Amino acid sequence: MSRTPIPILVACLLLTIACSIAQARTLYGISNGFGNPANTLIYQINPANGDLSNLVPVTMPGFIVNRALSLTARSSDNSLWAVVQVGPSSTADRVLATIDPATGIATPIGPLSDAVATIAFRADGTLYGVVGDGGIARETLFQISTANASMTLAFALGNGADGETIAFHPNGLMYHSSGNGTAFFESVDVDTQVVTPIGTASGEMFAMGYSRSLGQMFISDIGSILYTVDLTTGARTLVGDMSDQLPNADNRGIAFVEPIAAPLYGISNGFGAPENTRIYQIDPANGDLSNIVPVTIPGVAVGRALALAARPSDGSLWAVVQAVGAPNSERMLVTVNPVTGVANPVGVLGDAVATLAFRADGTLYGVVGDGGTARETLFRISTANAAMTVAFPLGNGADGETIAFHPNGLLYHSSGNGTALFESVNVDTQVVTPIGAANSEAFAMGYSPALHRMFISDISSRLYTVDLATGARTPVGDMADQLGFADNRGLAFVGPINDSCADAIPVADGQTVFGHTTYATNDGSADCAASETSPDVWYTFVPDCTAFYAASTSGAATNYDTAVSVHTGCPGTVANLVACDDDAGGNLTSSAVFQGVAGQTYYIRVNGYNNLTGNFQMTVTGLPNDSCNRPIQVFDGTVGFSNRGATTDGSPSGLCTDVSGEQQILADVWFYYFGTCDGQVEVSTCGPIGYDSKLAVYQYEGDICPAGNPLGCNDDACGVFGVSSRVTFQGTVGGIYIIRVGGYFGDVGCGVLNVSCTPDNSCAVCAADYNQDGGVDGGDVAAFFLDWENGLPCADVNLDGGIDGADVSFFYAFWEQGNCDS
């Protein structure tokens, strides 16, 4: 059982917001093989005790990697970056590379121009490196290009000798250790170049890295001993010994790959002053602001911002802004880059929109404020041109309009100045449910998927969480003193709204949804794509007929190596896994095919291979086998299927002529079957189905799909199930057969597919019940004549050794009397 570190647990208990501890993290290390490629490894380190696992050699196509000197993780995408050596010299031939920890394969970025000993990423994505004591510019800090590994001088460090290692902390400082006998430990402000000594310790330090989720700085020394280090004193606390697990090598990397925290963004109304109209990050624990930048539009002086919202599909930020001097009604919809503050106009809004919110399906809604023409009215707003379409009036309260969607599908709305009303709104039924009221006008509202809380800020820029059952507010922090002559008008969390399995978004058969896993956390697991700890998002799917379905991420919007799994419970784990896929969709996209049961809820998990994140589009379809080239395997027994919406890609055949004279099977879906006996194979749709089926079976002949004429084709042979079909043919063990199911005149619906194989020595004892289904009916006639026409052994019902007219007479004699009594 894992234990939450006490300092983190205490911090969580003190917060007024929910604290999510169960964040997946992986700590990676890399070893200096001292010239031996077999000992140059990348691996996982258990941060609790230093145990190593998943050790794989580091390789680079076309090169021999015999040393690794440093490893770090870039927090924006959790990619791993390393300094490796591809030559025998101890100082030359060092290369900056990215590295796949699952395979050990390193991809070169470029040669380093000096003997870089250690590297570390700053939060903004800038890569820094320190040249070791054996280099030309030793004890010196450089910025290193992630495009080509070129090095730009930052400044000299100078303290200590050997053992250079650095790591950045969320407080913005870089921590640095240097020295062999005595190792100096210090903090460095890379902007001001101020170096602050902290302490010393024995043992040269070779690697350092910070864990956000554990709140600790980790180090390892020349003896591959793992410690945590106190940032106020430099004192080390023993964690574990890795040396016995790294014979003839030492650890040179501590790189934590952790869920990327979803930032909360705000935007301010500058009241006509461009310098006060800004976008920034808000700490949801205390309301502290950071990364504050002005909102700008080339050629336009932006004097006000009125609303901010994040689009669930990609985390992009959308705002309502106003140019300096523009009348109240002239407001623009823009997208805005939170790093640069640069806004791109989408269009002019047709009324005084006061607030924005995206629904999970990507529809943008806005409410017109009390000073507008259609005040207190909800609109749908086009993300293409800002055109506004009226939804319905809200009407409650006055001023202070703000809205936000929740994963439960409801829109929450606050309105009113002296007393602010709080209510839920069903935008489909237009039902408004009052919840409560609170003092002070609300100006912004947003839901945090990771924290499972709704946040609100008021007219005085005070940050609260709000109870969705009562409307009561709980203070979090005050932003007013950080905003000066402005107030906060946005609370936009860019994390996916369906980050948690409990917040899964419903998706329907045939529906395509767009989403992203950037800033997602992990709360599920599966058995493919090394995705046990990958950031994931969730959807629910309830089939309306028992059939095969596929959840696929193949599509133009998918920009990373995805994995998809399907589960029957929440949280989704290996224990309730139905299907898991990596790469079946092509181009590193996925397609998880599963048999869905009508009325059962399935949880679909979208994540990435080995912790990768990105954007995706996912479609759930009941036609994974619409193409002859993508059949689904079936076995002896019964499975459900559907051909609703299927296209036709098989060829017509004279054997498939139905009662209307049509030779084609329309709206076809495809299966394949491996023969399980030498004998009579029966394939049928006999059963209580809702449409008129048509069926054919082909011998598999490689890439020809389907090959030639069918072994059998039928329409309406199932007797009591009059519009169902049956085909019987002589099969062999291991034979591969292609099954095509469509509809008479293109009819579609849900059905059942039955497959069975009866060995040749298992012909019917009673000729009248030829198909051995327990009844004497038209199905026996169809089955007998199908075998008789094909000369199959069971058609010799009179047992005279030949298949001829005598067998027909013998069969009818018993069939007409309805039994086999003589």
Secondary structure as UniProt FT lines:
FT   HELIX           6..14
FT   STRAND          26..32
FT   TURN            34..35
FT   HELIX           37..39
FT   STRAND          41..45
FT   TURN            47..49
FT   STRAND          52..57
FT   STRAND          59..60
FT   TURN            61..62
FT   STRAND          67..74
FT   TURN            75..78
FT   STRAND          79..85
FT   STRAND          94..99
FT   TURN            101..103
FT   STRAND          105..111
FT   STRAND          116..121
FT   TURN            123..124
FT   STRAND          127..131
FT   TURN            133..134
FT   TURN            136..139
FT   STRAND          140..144
FT   TURN            146..148
FT   STRAND          151..156
FT   STRAND          165..168
FT   TURN            170..171
FT   STRAND          174..178
FT   STRAND          182..189
FT   TURN            190..193
FT   STRAND          194..202
FT   STRAND          205..211
FT   TURN            212..215
FT   STRAND          216..221
FT   TURN            222..223
FT   STRAND          225..229
FT   TURN            231..233
FT   STRAND          236..241
FT   HELIX           243..245
FT   TURN            247..248
FT   STRAND          250..251
FT   STRAND          255..257
FT   STRAND          264..269
FT   TURN            271..272
FT   HELIX           274..276
FT   STRAND          278..282
FT   TURN            284..286
FT   STRAND          289..294
FT   STRAND          296..297
FT   TURN            298..299
FT   STRAND          302..310
FT   TURN            312..314
FT   STRAND          317..323
FT   TURN            324..325
FT   TURN            328..329
FT   STRAND          332..336
FT   TURN            338..340
FT   STRAND          342..348
FT   STRAND          353..358
FT   TURN            360..361
FT   STRAND          364..368
FT   TURN            370..371
FT   TURN            373..376
FT   STRAND          377..381
FT   TURN            383..385
FT   STRAND          388..393
FT   STRAND          402..405
FT   TURN            407..408
FT   STRAND          411..415
FT   STRAND          419..426
FT   TURN            427..430
FT   STRAND          431..439
FT   STRAND          442..448
FT   TURN            449..452
FT   STRAND          453..458
FT   TURN            459..460
FT   STRAND          462..466
FT   TURN            468..470
FT   STRAND          473..478
FT   HELIX           480..483
FT   STRAND          487..488
FT   STRAND          492..493
FT   TURN            497..498
FT   HELIX           501..503
FT   STRAND          505..506
FT   TURN            509..510
FT   STRAND          512..516
FT   TURN            518..519
FT   TURN            529..530
FT   TURN            532..533
FT   STRAND          537..541
FT   STRAND          547..552
FT   TURN            556..557
FT   STRAND          562..567
FT   HELIX           574..576
FT   STRAND          577..581
FT   TURN            584..585
FT   TURN            587..588
FT   STRAND          591..596
FT   TURN            598..599
FT   STRAND          602..608
FT   HELIX           609..611
FT   STRAND          615..621
FT   TURN            624..625
FT   TURN            628..629
FT   STRAND          632..633
FT   STRAND          637..642
FT   TURN            644..645
FT   HELIX           654..656
FT   TURN            659..660
FT   STRAND          666..674
FT   STRAND          679..684
FT   STRAND          693..699
FT   TURN            702..703
FT   STRAND          712..714
FT   TURN            719..720
FT   TURN            722..723
FT   STRAND          726..731
FT   TURN            733..734
FT   STRAND          736..743
FT   HELIX           744..746
FT   STRAND          750..759
FT   TURN            760..761
FT   TURN            768..771
FT   HELIX           778..789
FT   TURN            790..791
FT   HELIX           793..795
FT   TURN            797..798
FT   HELIX           805..817
//
